[in-house]
């Protein structure tokens, strides 16, 4: 069979991800803070994009009649105004200033007094190091030690490594380390939990008791597992004495640096508000701080471009500005439709709380609003809604379901909420086992749930097992 080359025309359709489409998809999954940063960056880079005013400002009237009225008003104000009231405490005869009934601390205190930089563990220790009586060389070693602490306050480098970094010997590092370990918080720069607790015992003068010291040095695992009987036989003490030792150990801090966490708290600004009004739910998008974008007047009047390159640049920026405005509108419209569908599906939750959360998947919302599942997944990423029962992430409303005896379903989050409630109300001396919780769920929800499923949900809630929750006192 002979081989030959041929040319032929073929008509085909394919989806091309243009930069504009990629931008629109990106805007869907941005959080509120990221969206504001993106819009501000576009305002800086695009000369044809500007922030419009949401309120129309009325033009002043300059007719003669208005000028006469203003002149008469000024004369009356000058004659009748109480300058003593205006000046207040700065007048020659100060009046008694009565505080406003609605005045709050935020109104009378300056911004600098309400917000302050959070101290870090490193800064707190360096401040103590500089005020100490150590030599300059020892302070340099101390800086290396403090620089190698973890977020919990433990030392993450060996003495040999610190000595090498500080150009010193191990014998010179050891006394500096012992001095740093006595800084506030006591026990910082320890190499493990045992050393950390022993340093605190020494600082509190409890190290004189050999039994207490031995419990911390060799039996922390036994105390954690609540294996008390072997300890009672070994140290020849009764349960009352062991309880006193445990009270002392529990008063110590095994993570001395945890209170100086370097991570700043994350403040959530809801993207959507859901209010109950007259038995119905009202959805309100949070557009506070989001600029009202518009095409600049330069695009209407036109700009004199001397070259084709300049014309192409202007046309590209105008198209980019127009597409951004449309994409933002589409994003808000999609968010509203998704939230509206969630409220329809999760009506019992918005009325009664998390125990009434129904099973829901992305496909249910996508079919309801006529969109693809990927679009729903993107628009619910990093978005939060303020409800009558608190602030929740939109992903929270999507959960699997468990089959009830009557054929209906209950959401897994509702089951978790009940497990948390049961354990919170249990007797600490006789905690509920997973099997008992499964029986209680069956009586309460009429759902057949296995013990291992309860254990899985309990682990997801970061709740220890019944043996660890039990109090032996």
Buried (B, 14 or more C-beta within 10 A) or exposed (E): EEEEEEEEEEEEEEEEEEEBEEBBBBBBBBBBBEBBEBBEEBBEEBBBBBEEEEEEEEEEEEEEEEEEEEEEEEEEEEEEEEEEEEEEEEEEEEEEEEEEEEEEEEEEEEEEEEEEEEEEBBEBBBEBBEEBEBEEEBBBBBBBBBBBBEBBBBBEBEBEBBBBBBEBEEEBBBEBBEBBBBBEBBBBBBBEBBBBBBBBBBBEEBBEEEBBBEBBEEBBEBBEEEEBEEBEEBBEBEEEEBEEBBEBBEEBBBBBBEEBEEEEEEEBBBBBBBEEEEEEBEBEBBEEEBBEBBBBEBBEEEEEEEEEEEEEEBEEBBEBBBBBBEBBEEBBEBBBBBBBBBBEBBEBBBEEBBBBBBBBBBEBBBEBBEBEBEBBBBBBBBBBBBBEBEEBBBBBBBBEBBEBEEEEBBBBBBBBBBBBBBBEEBEEEEBBBBEBBBBBBBEEBEBEBEBEBBBEBBEEEEBEEBEEEBEEE
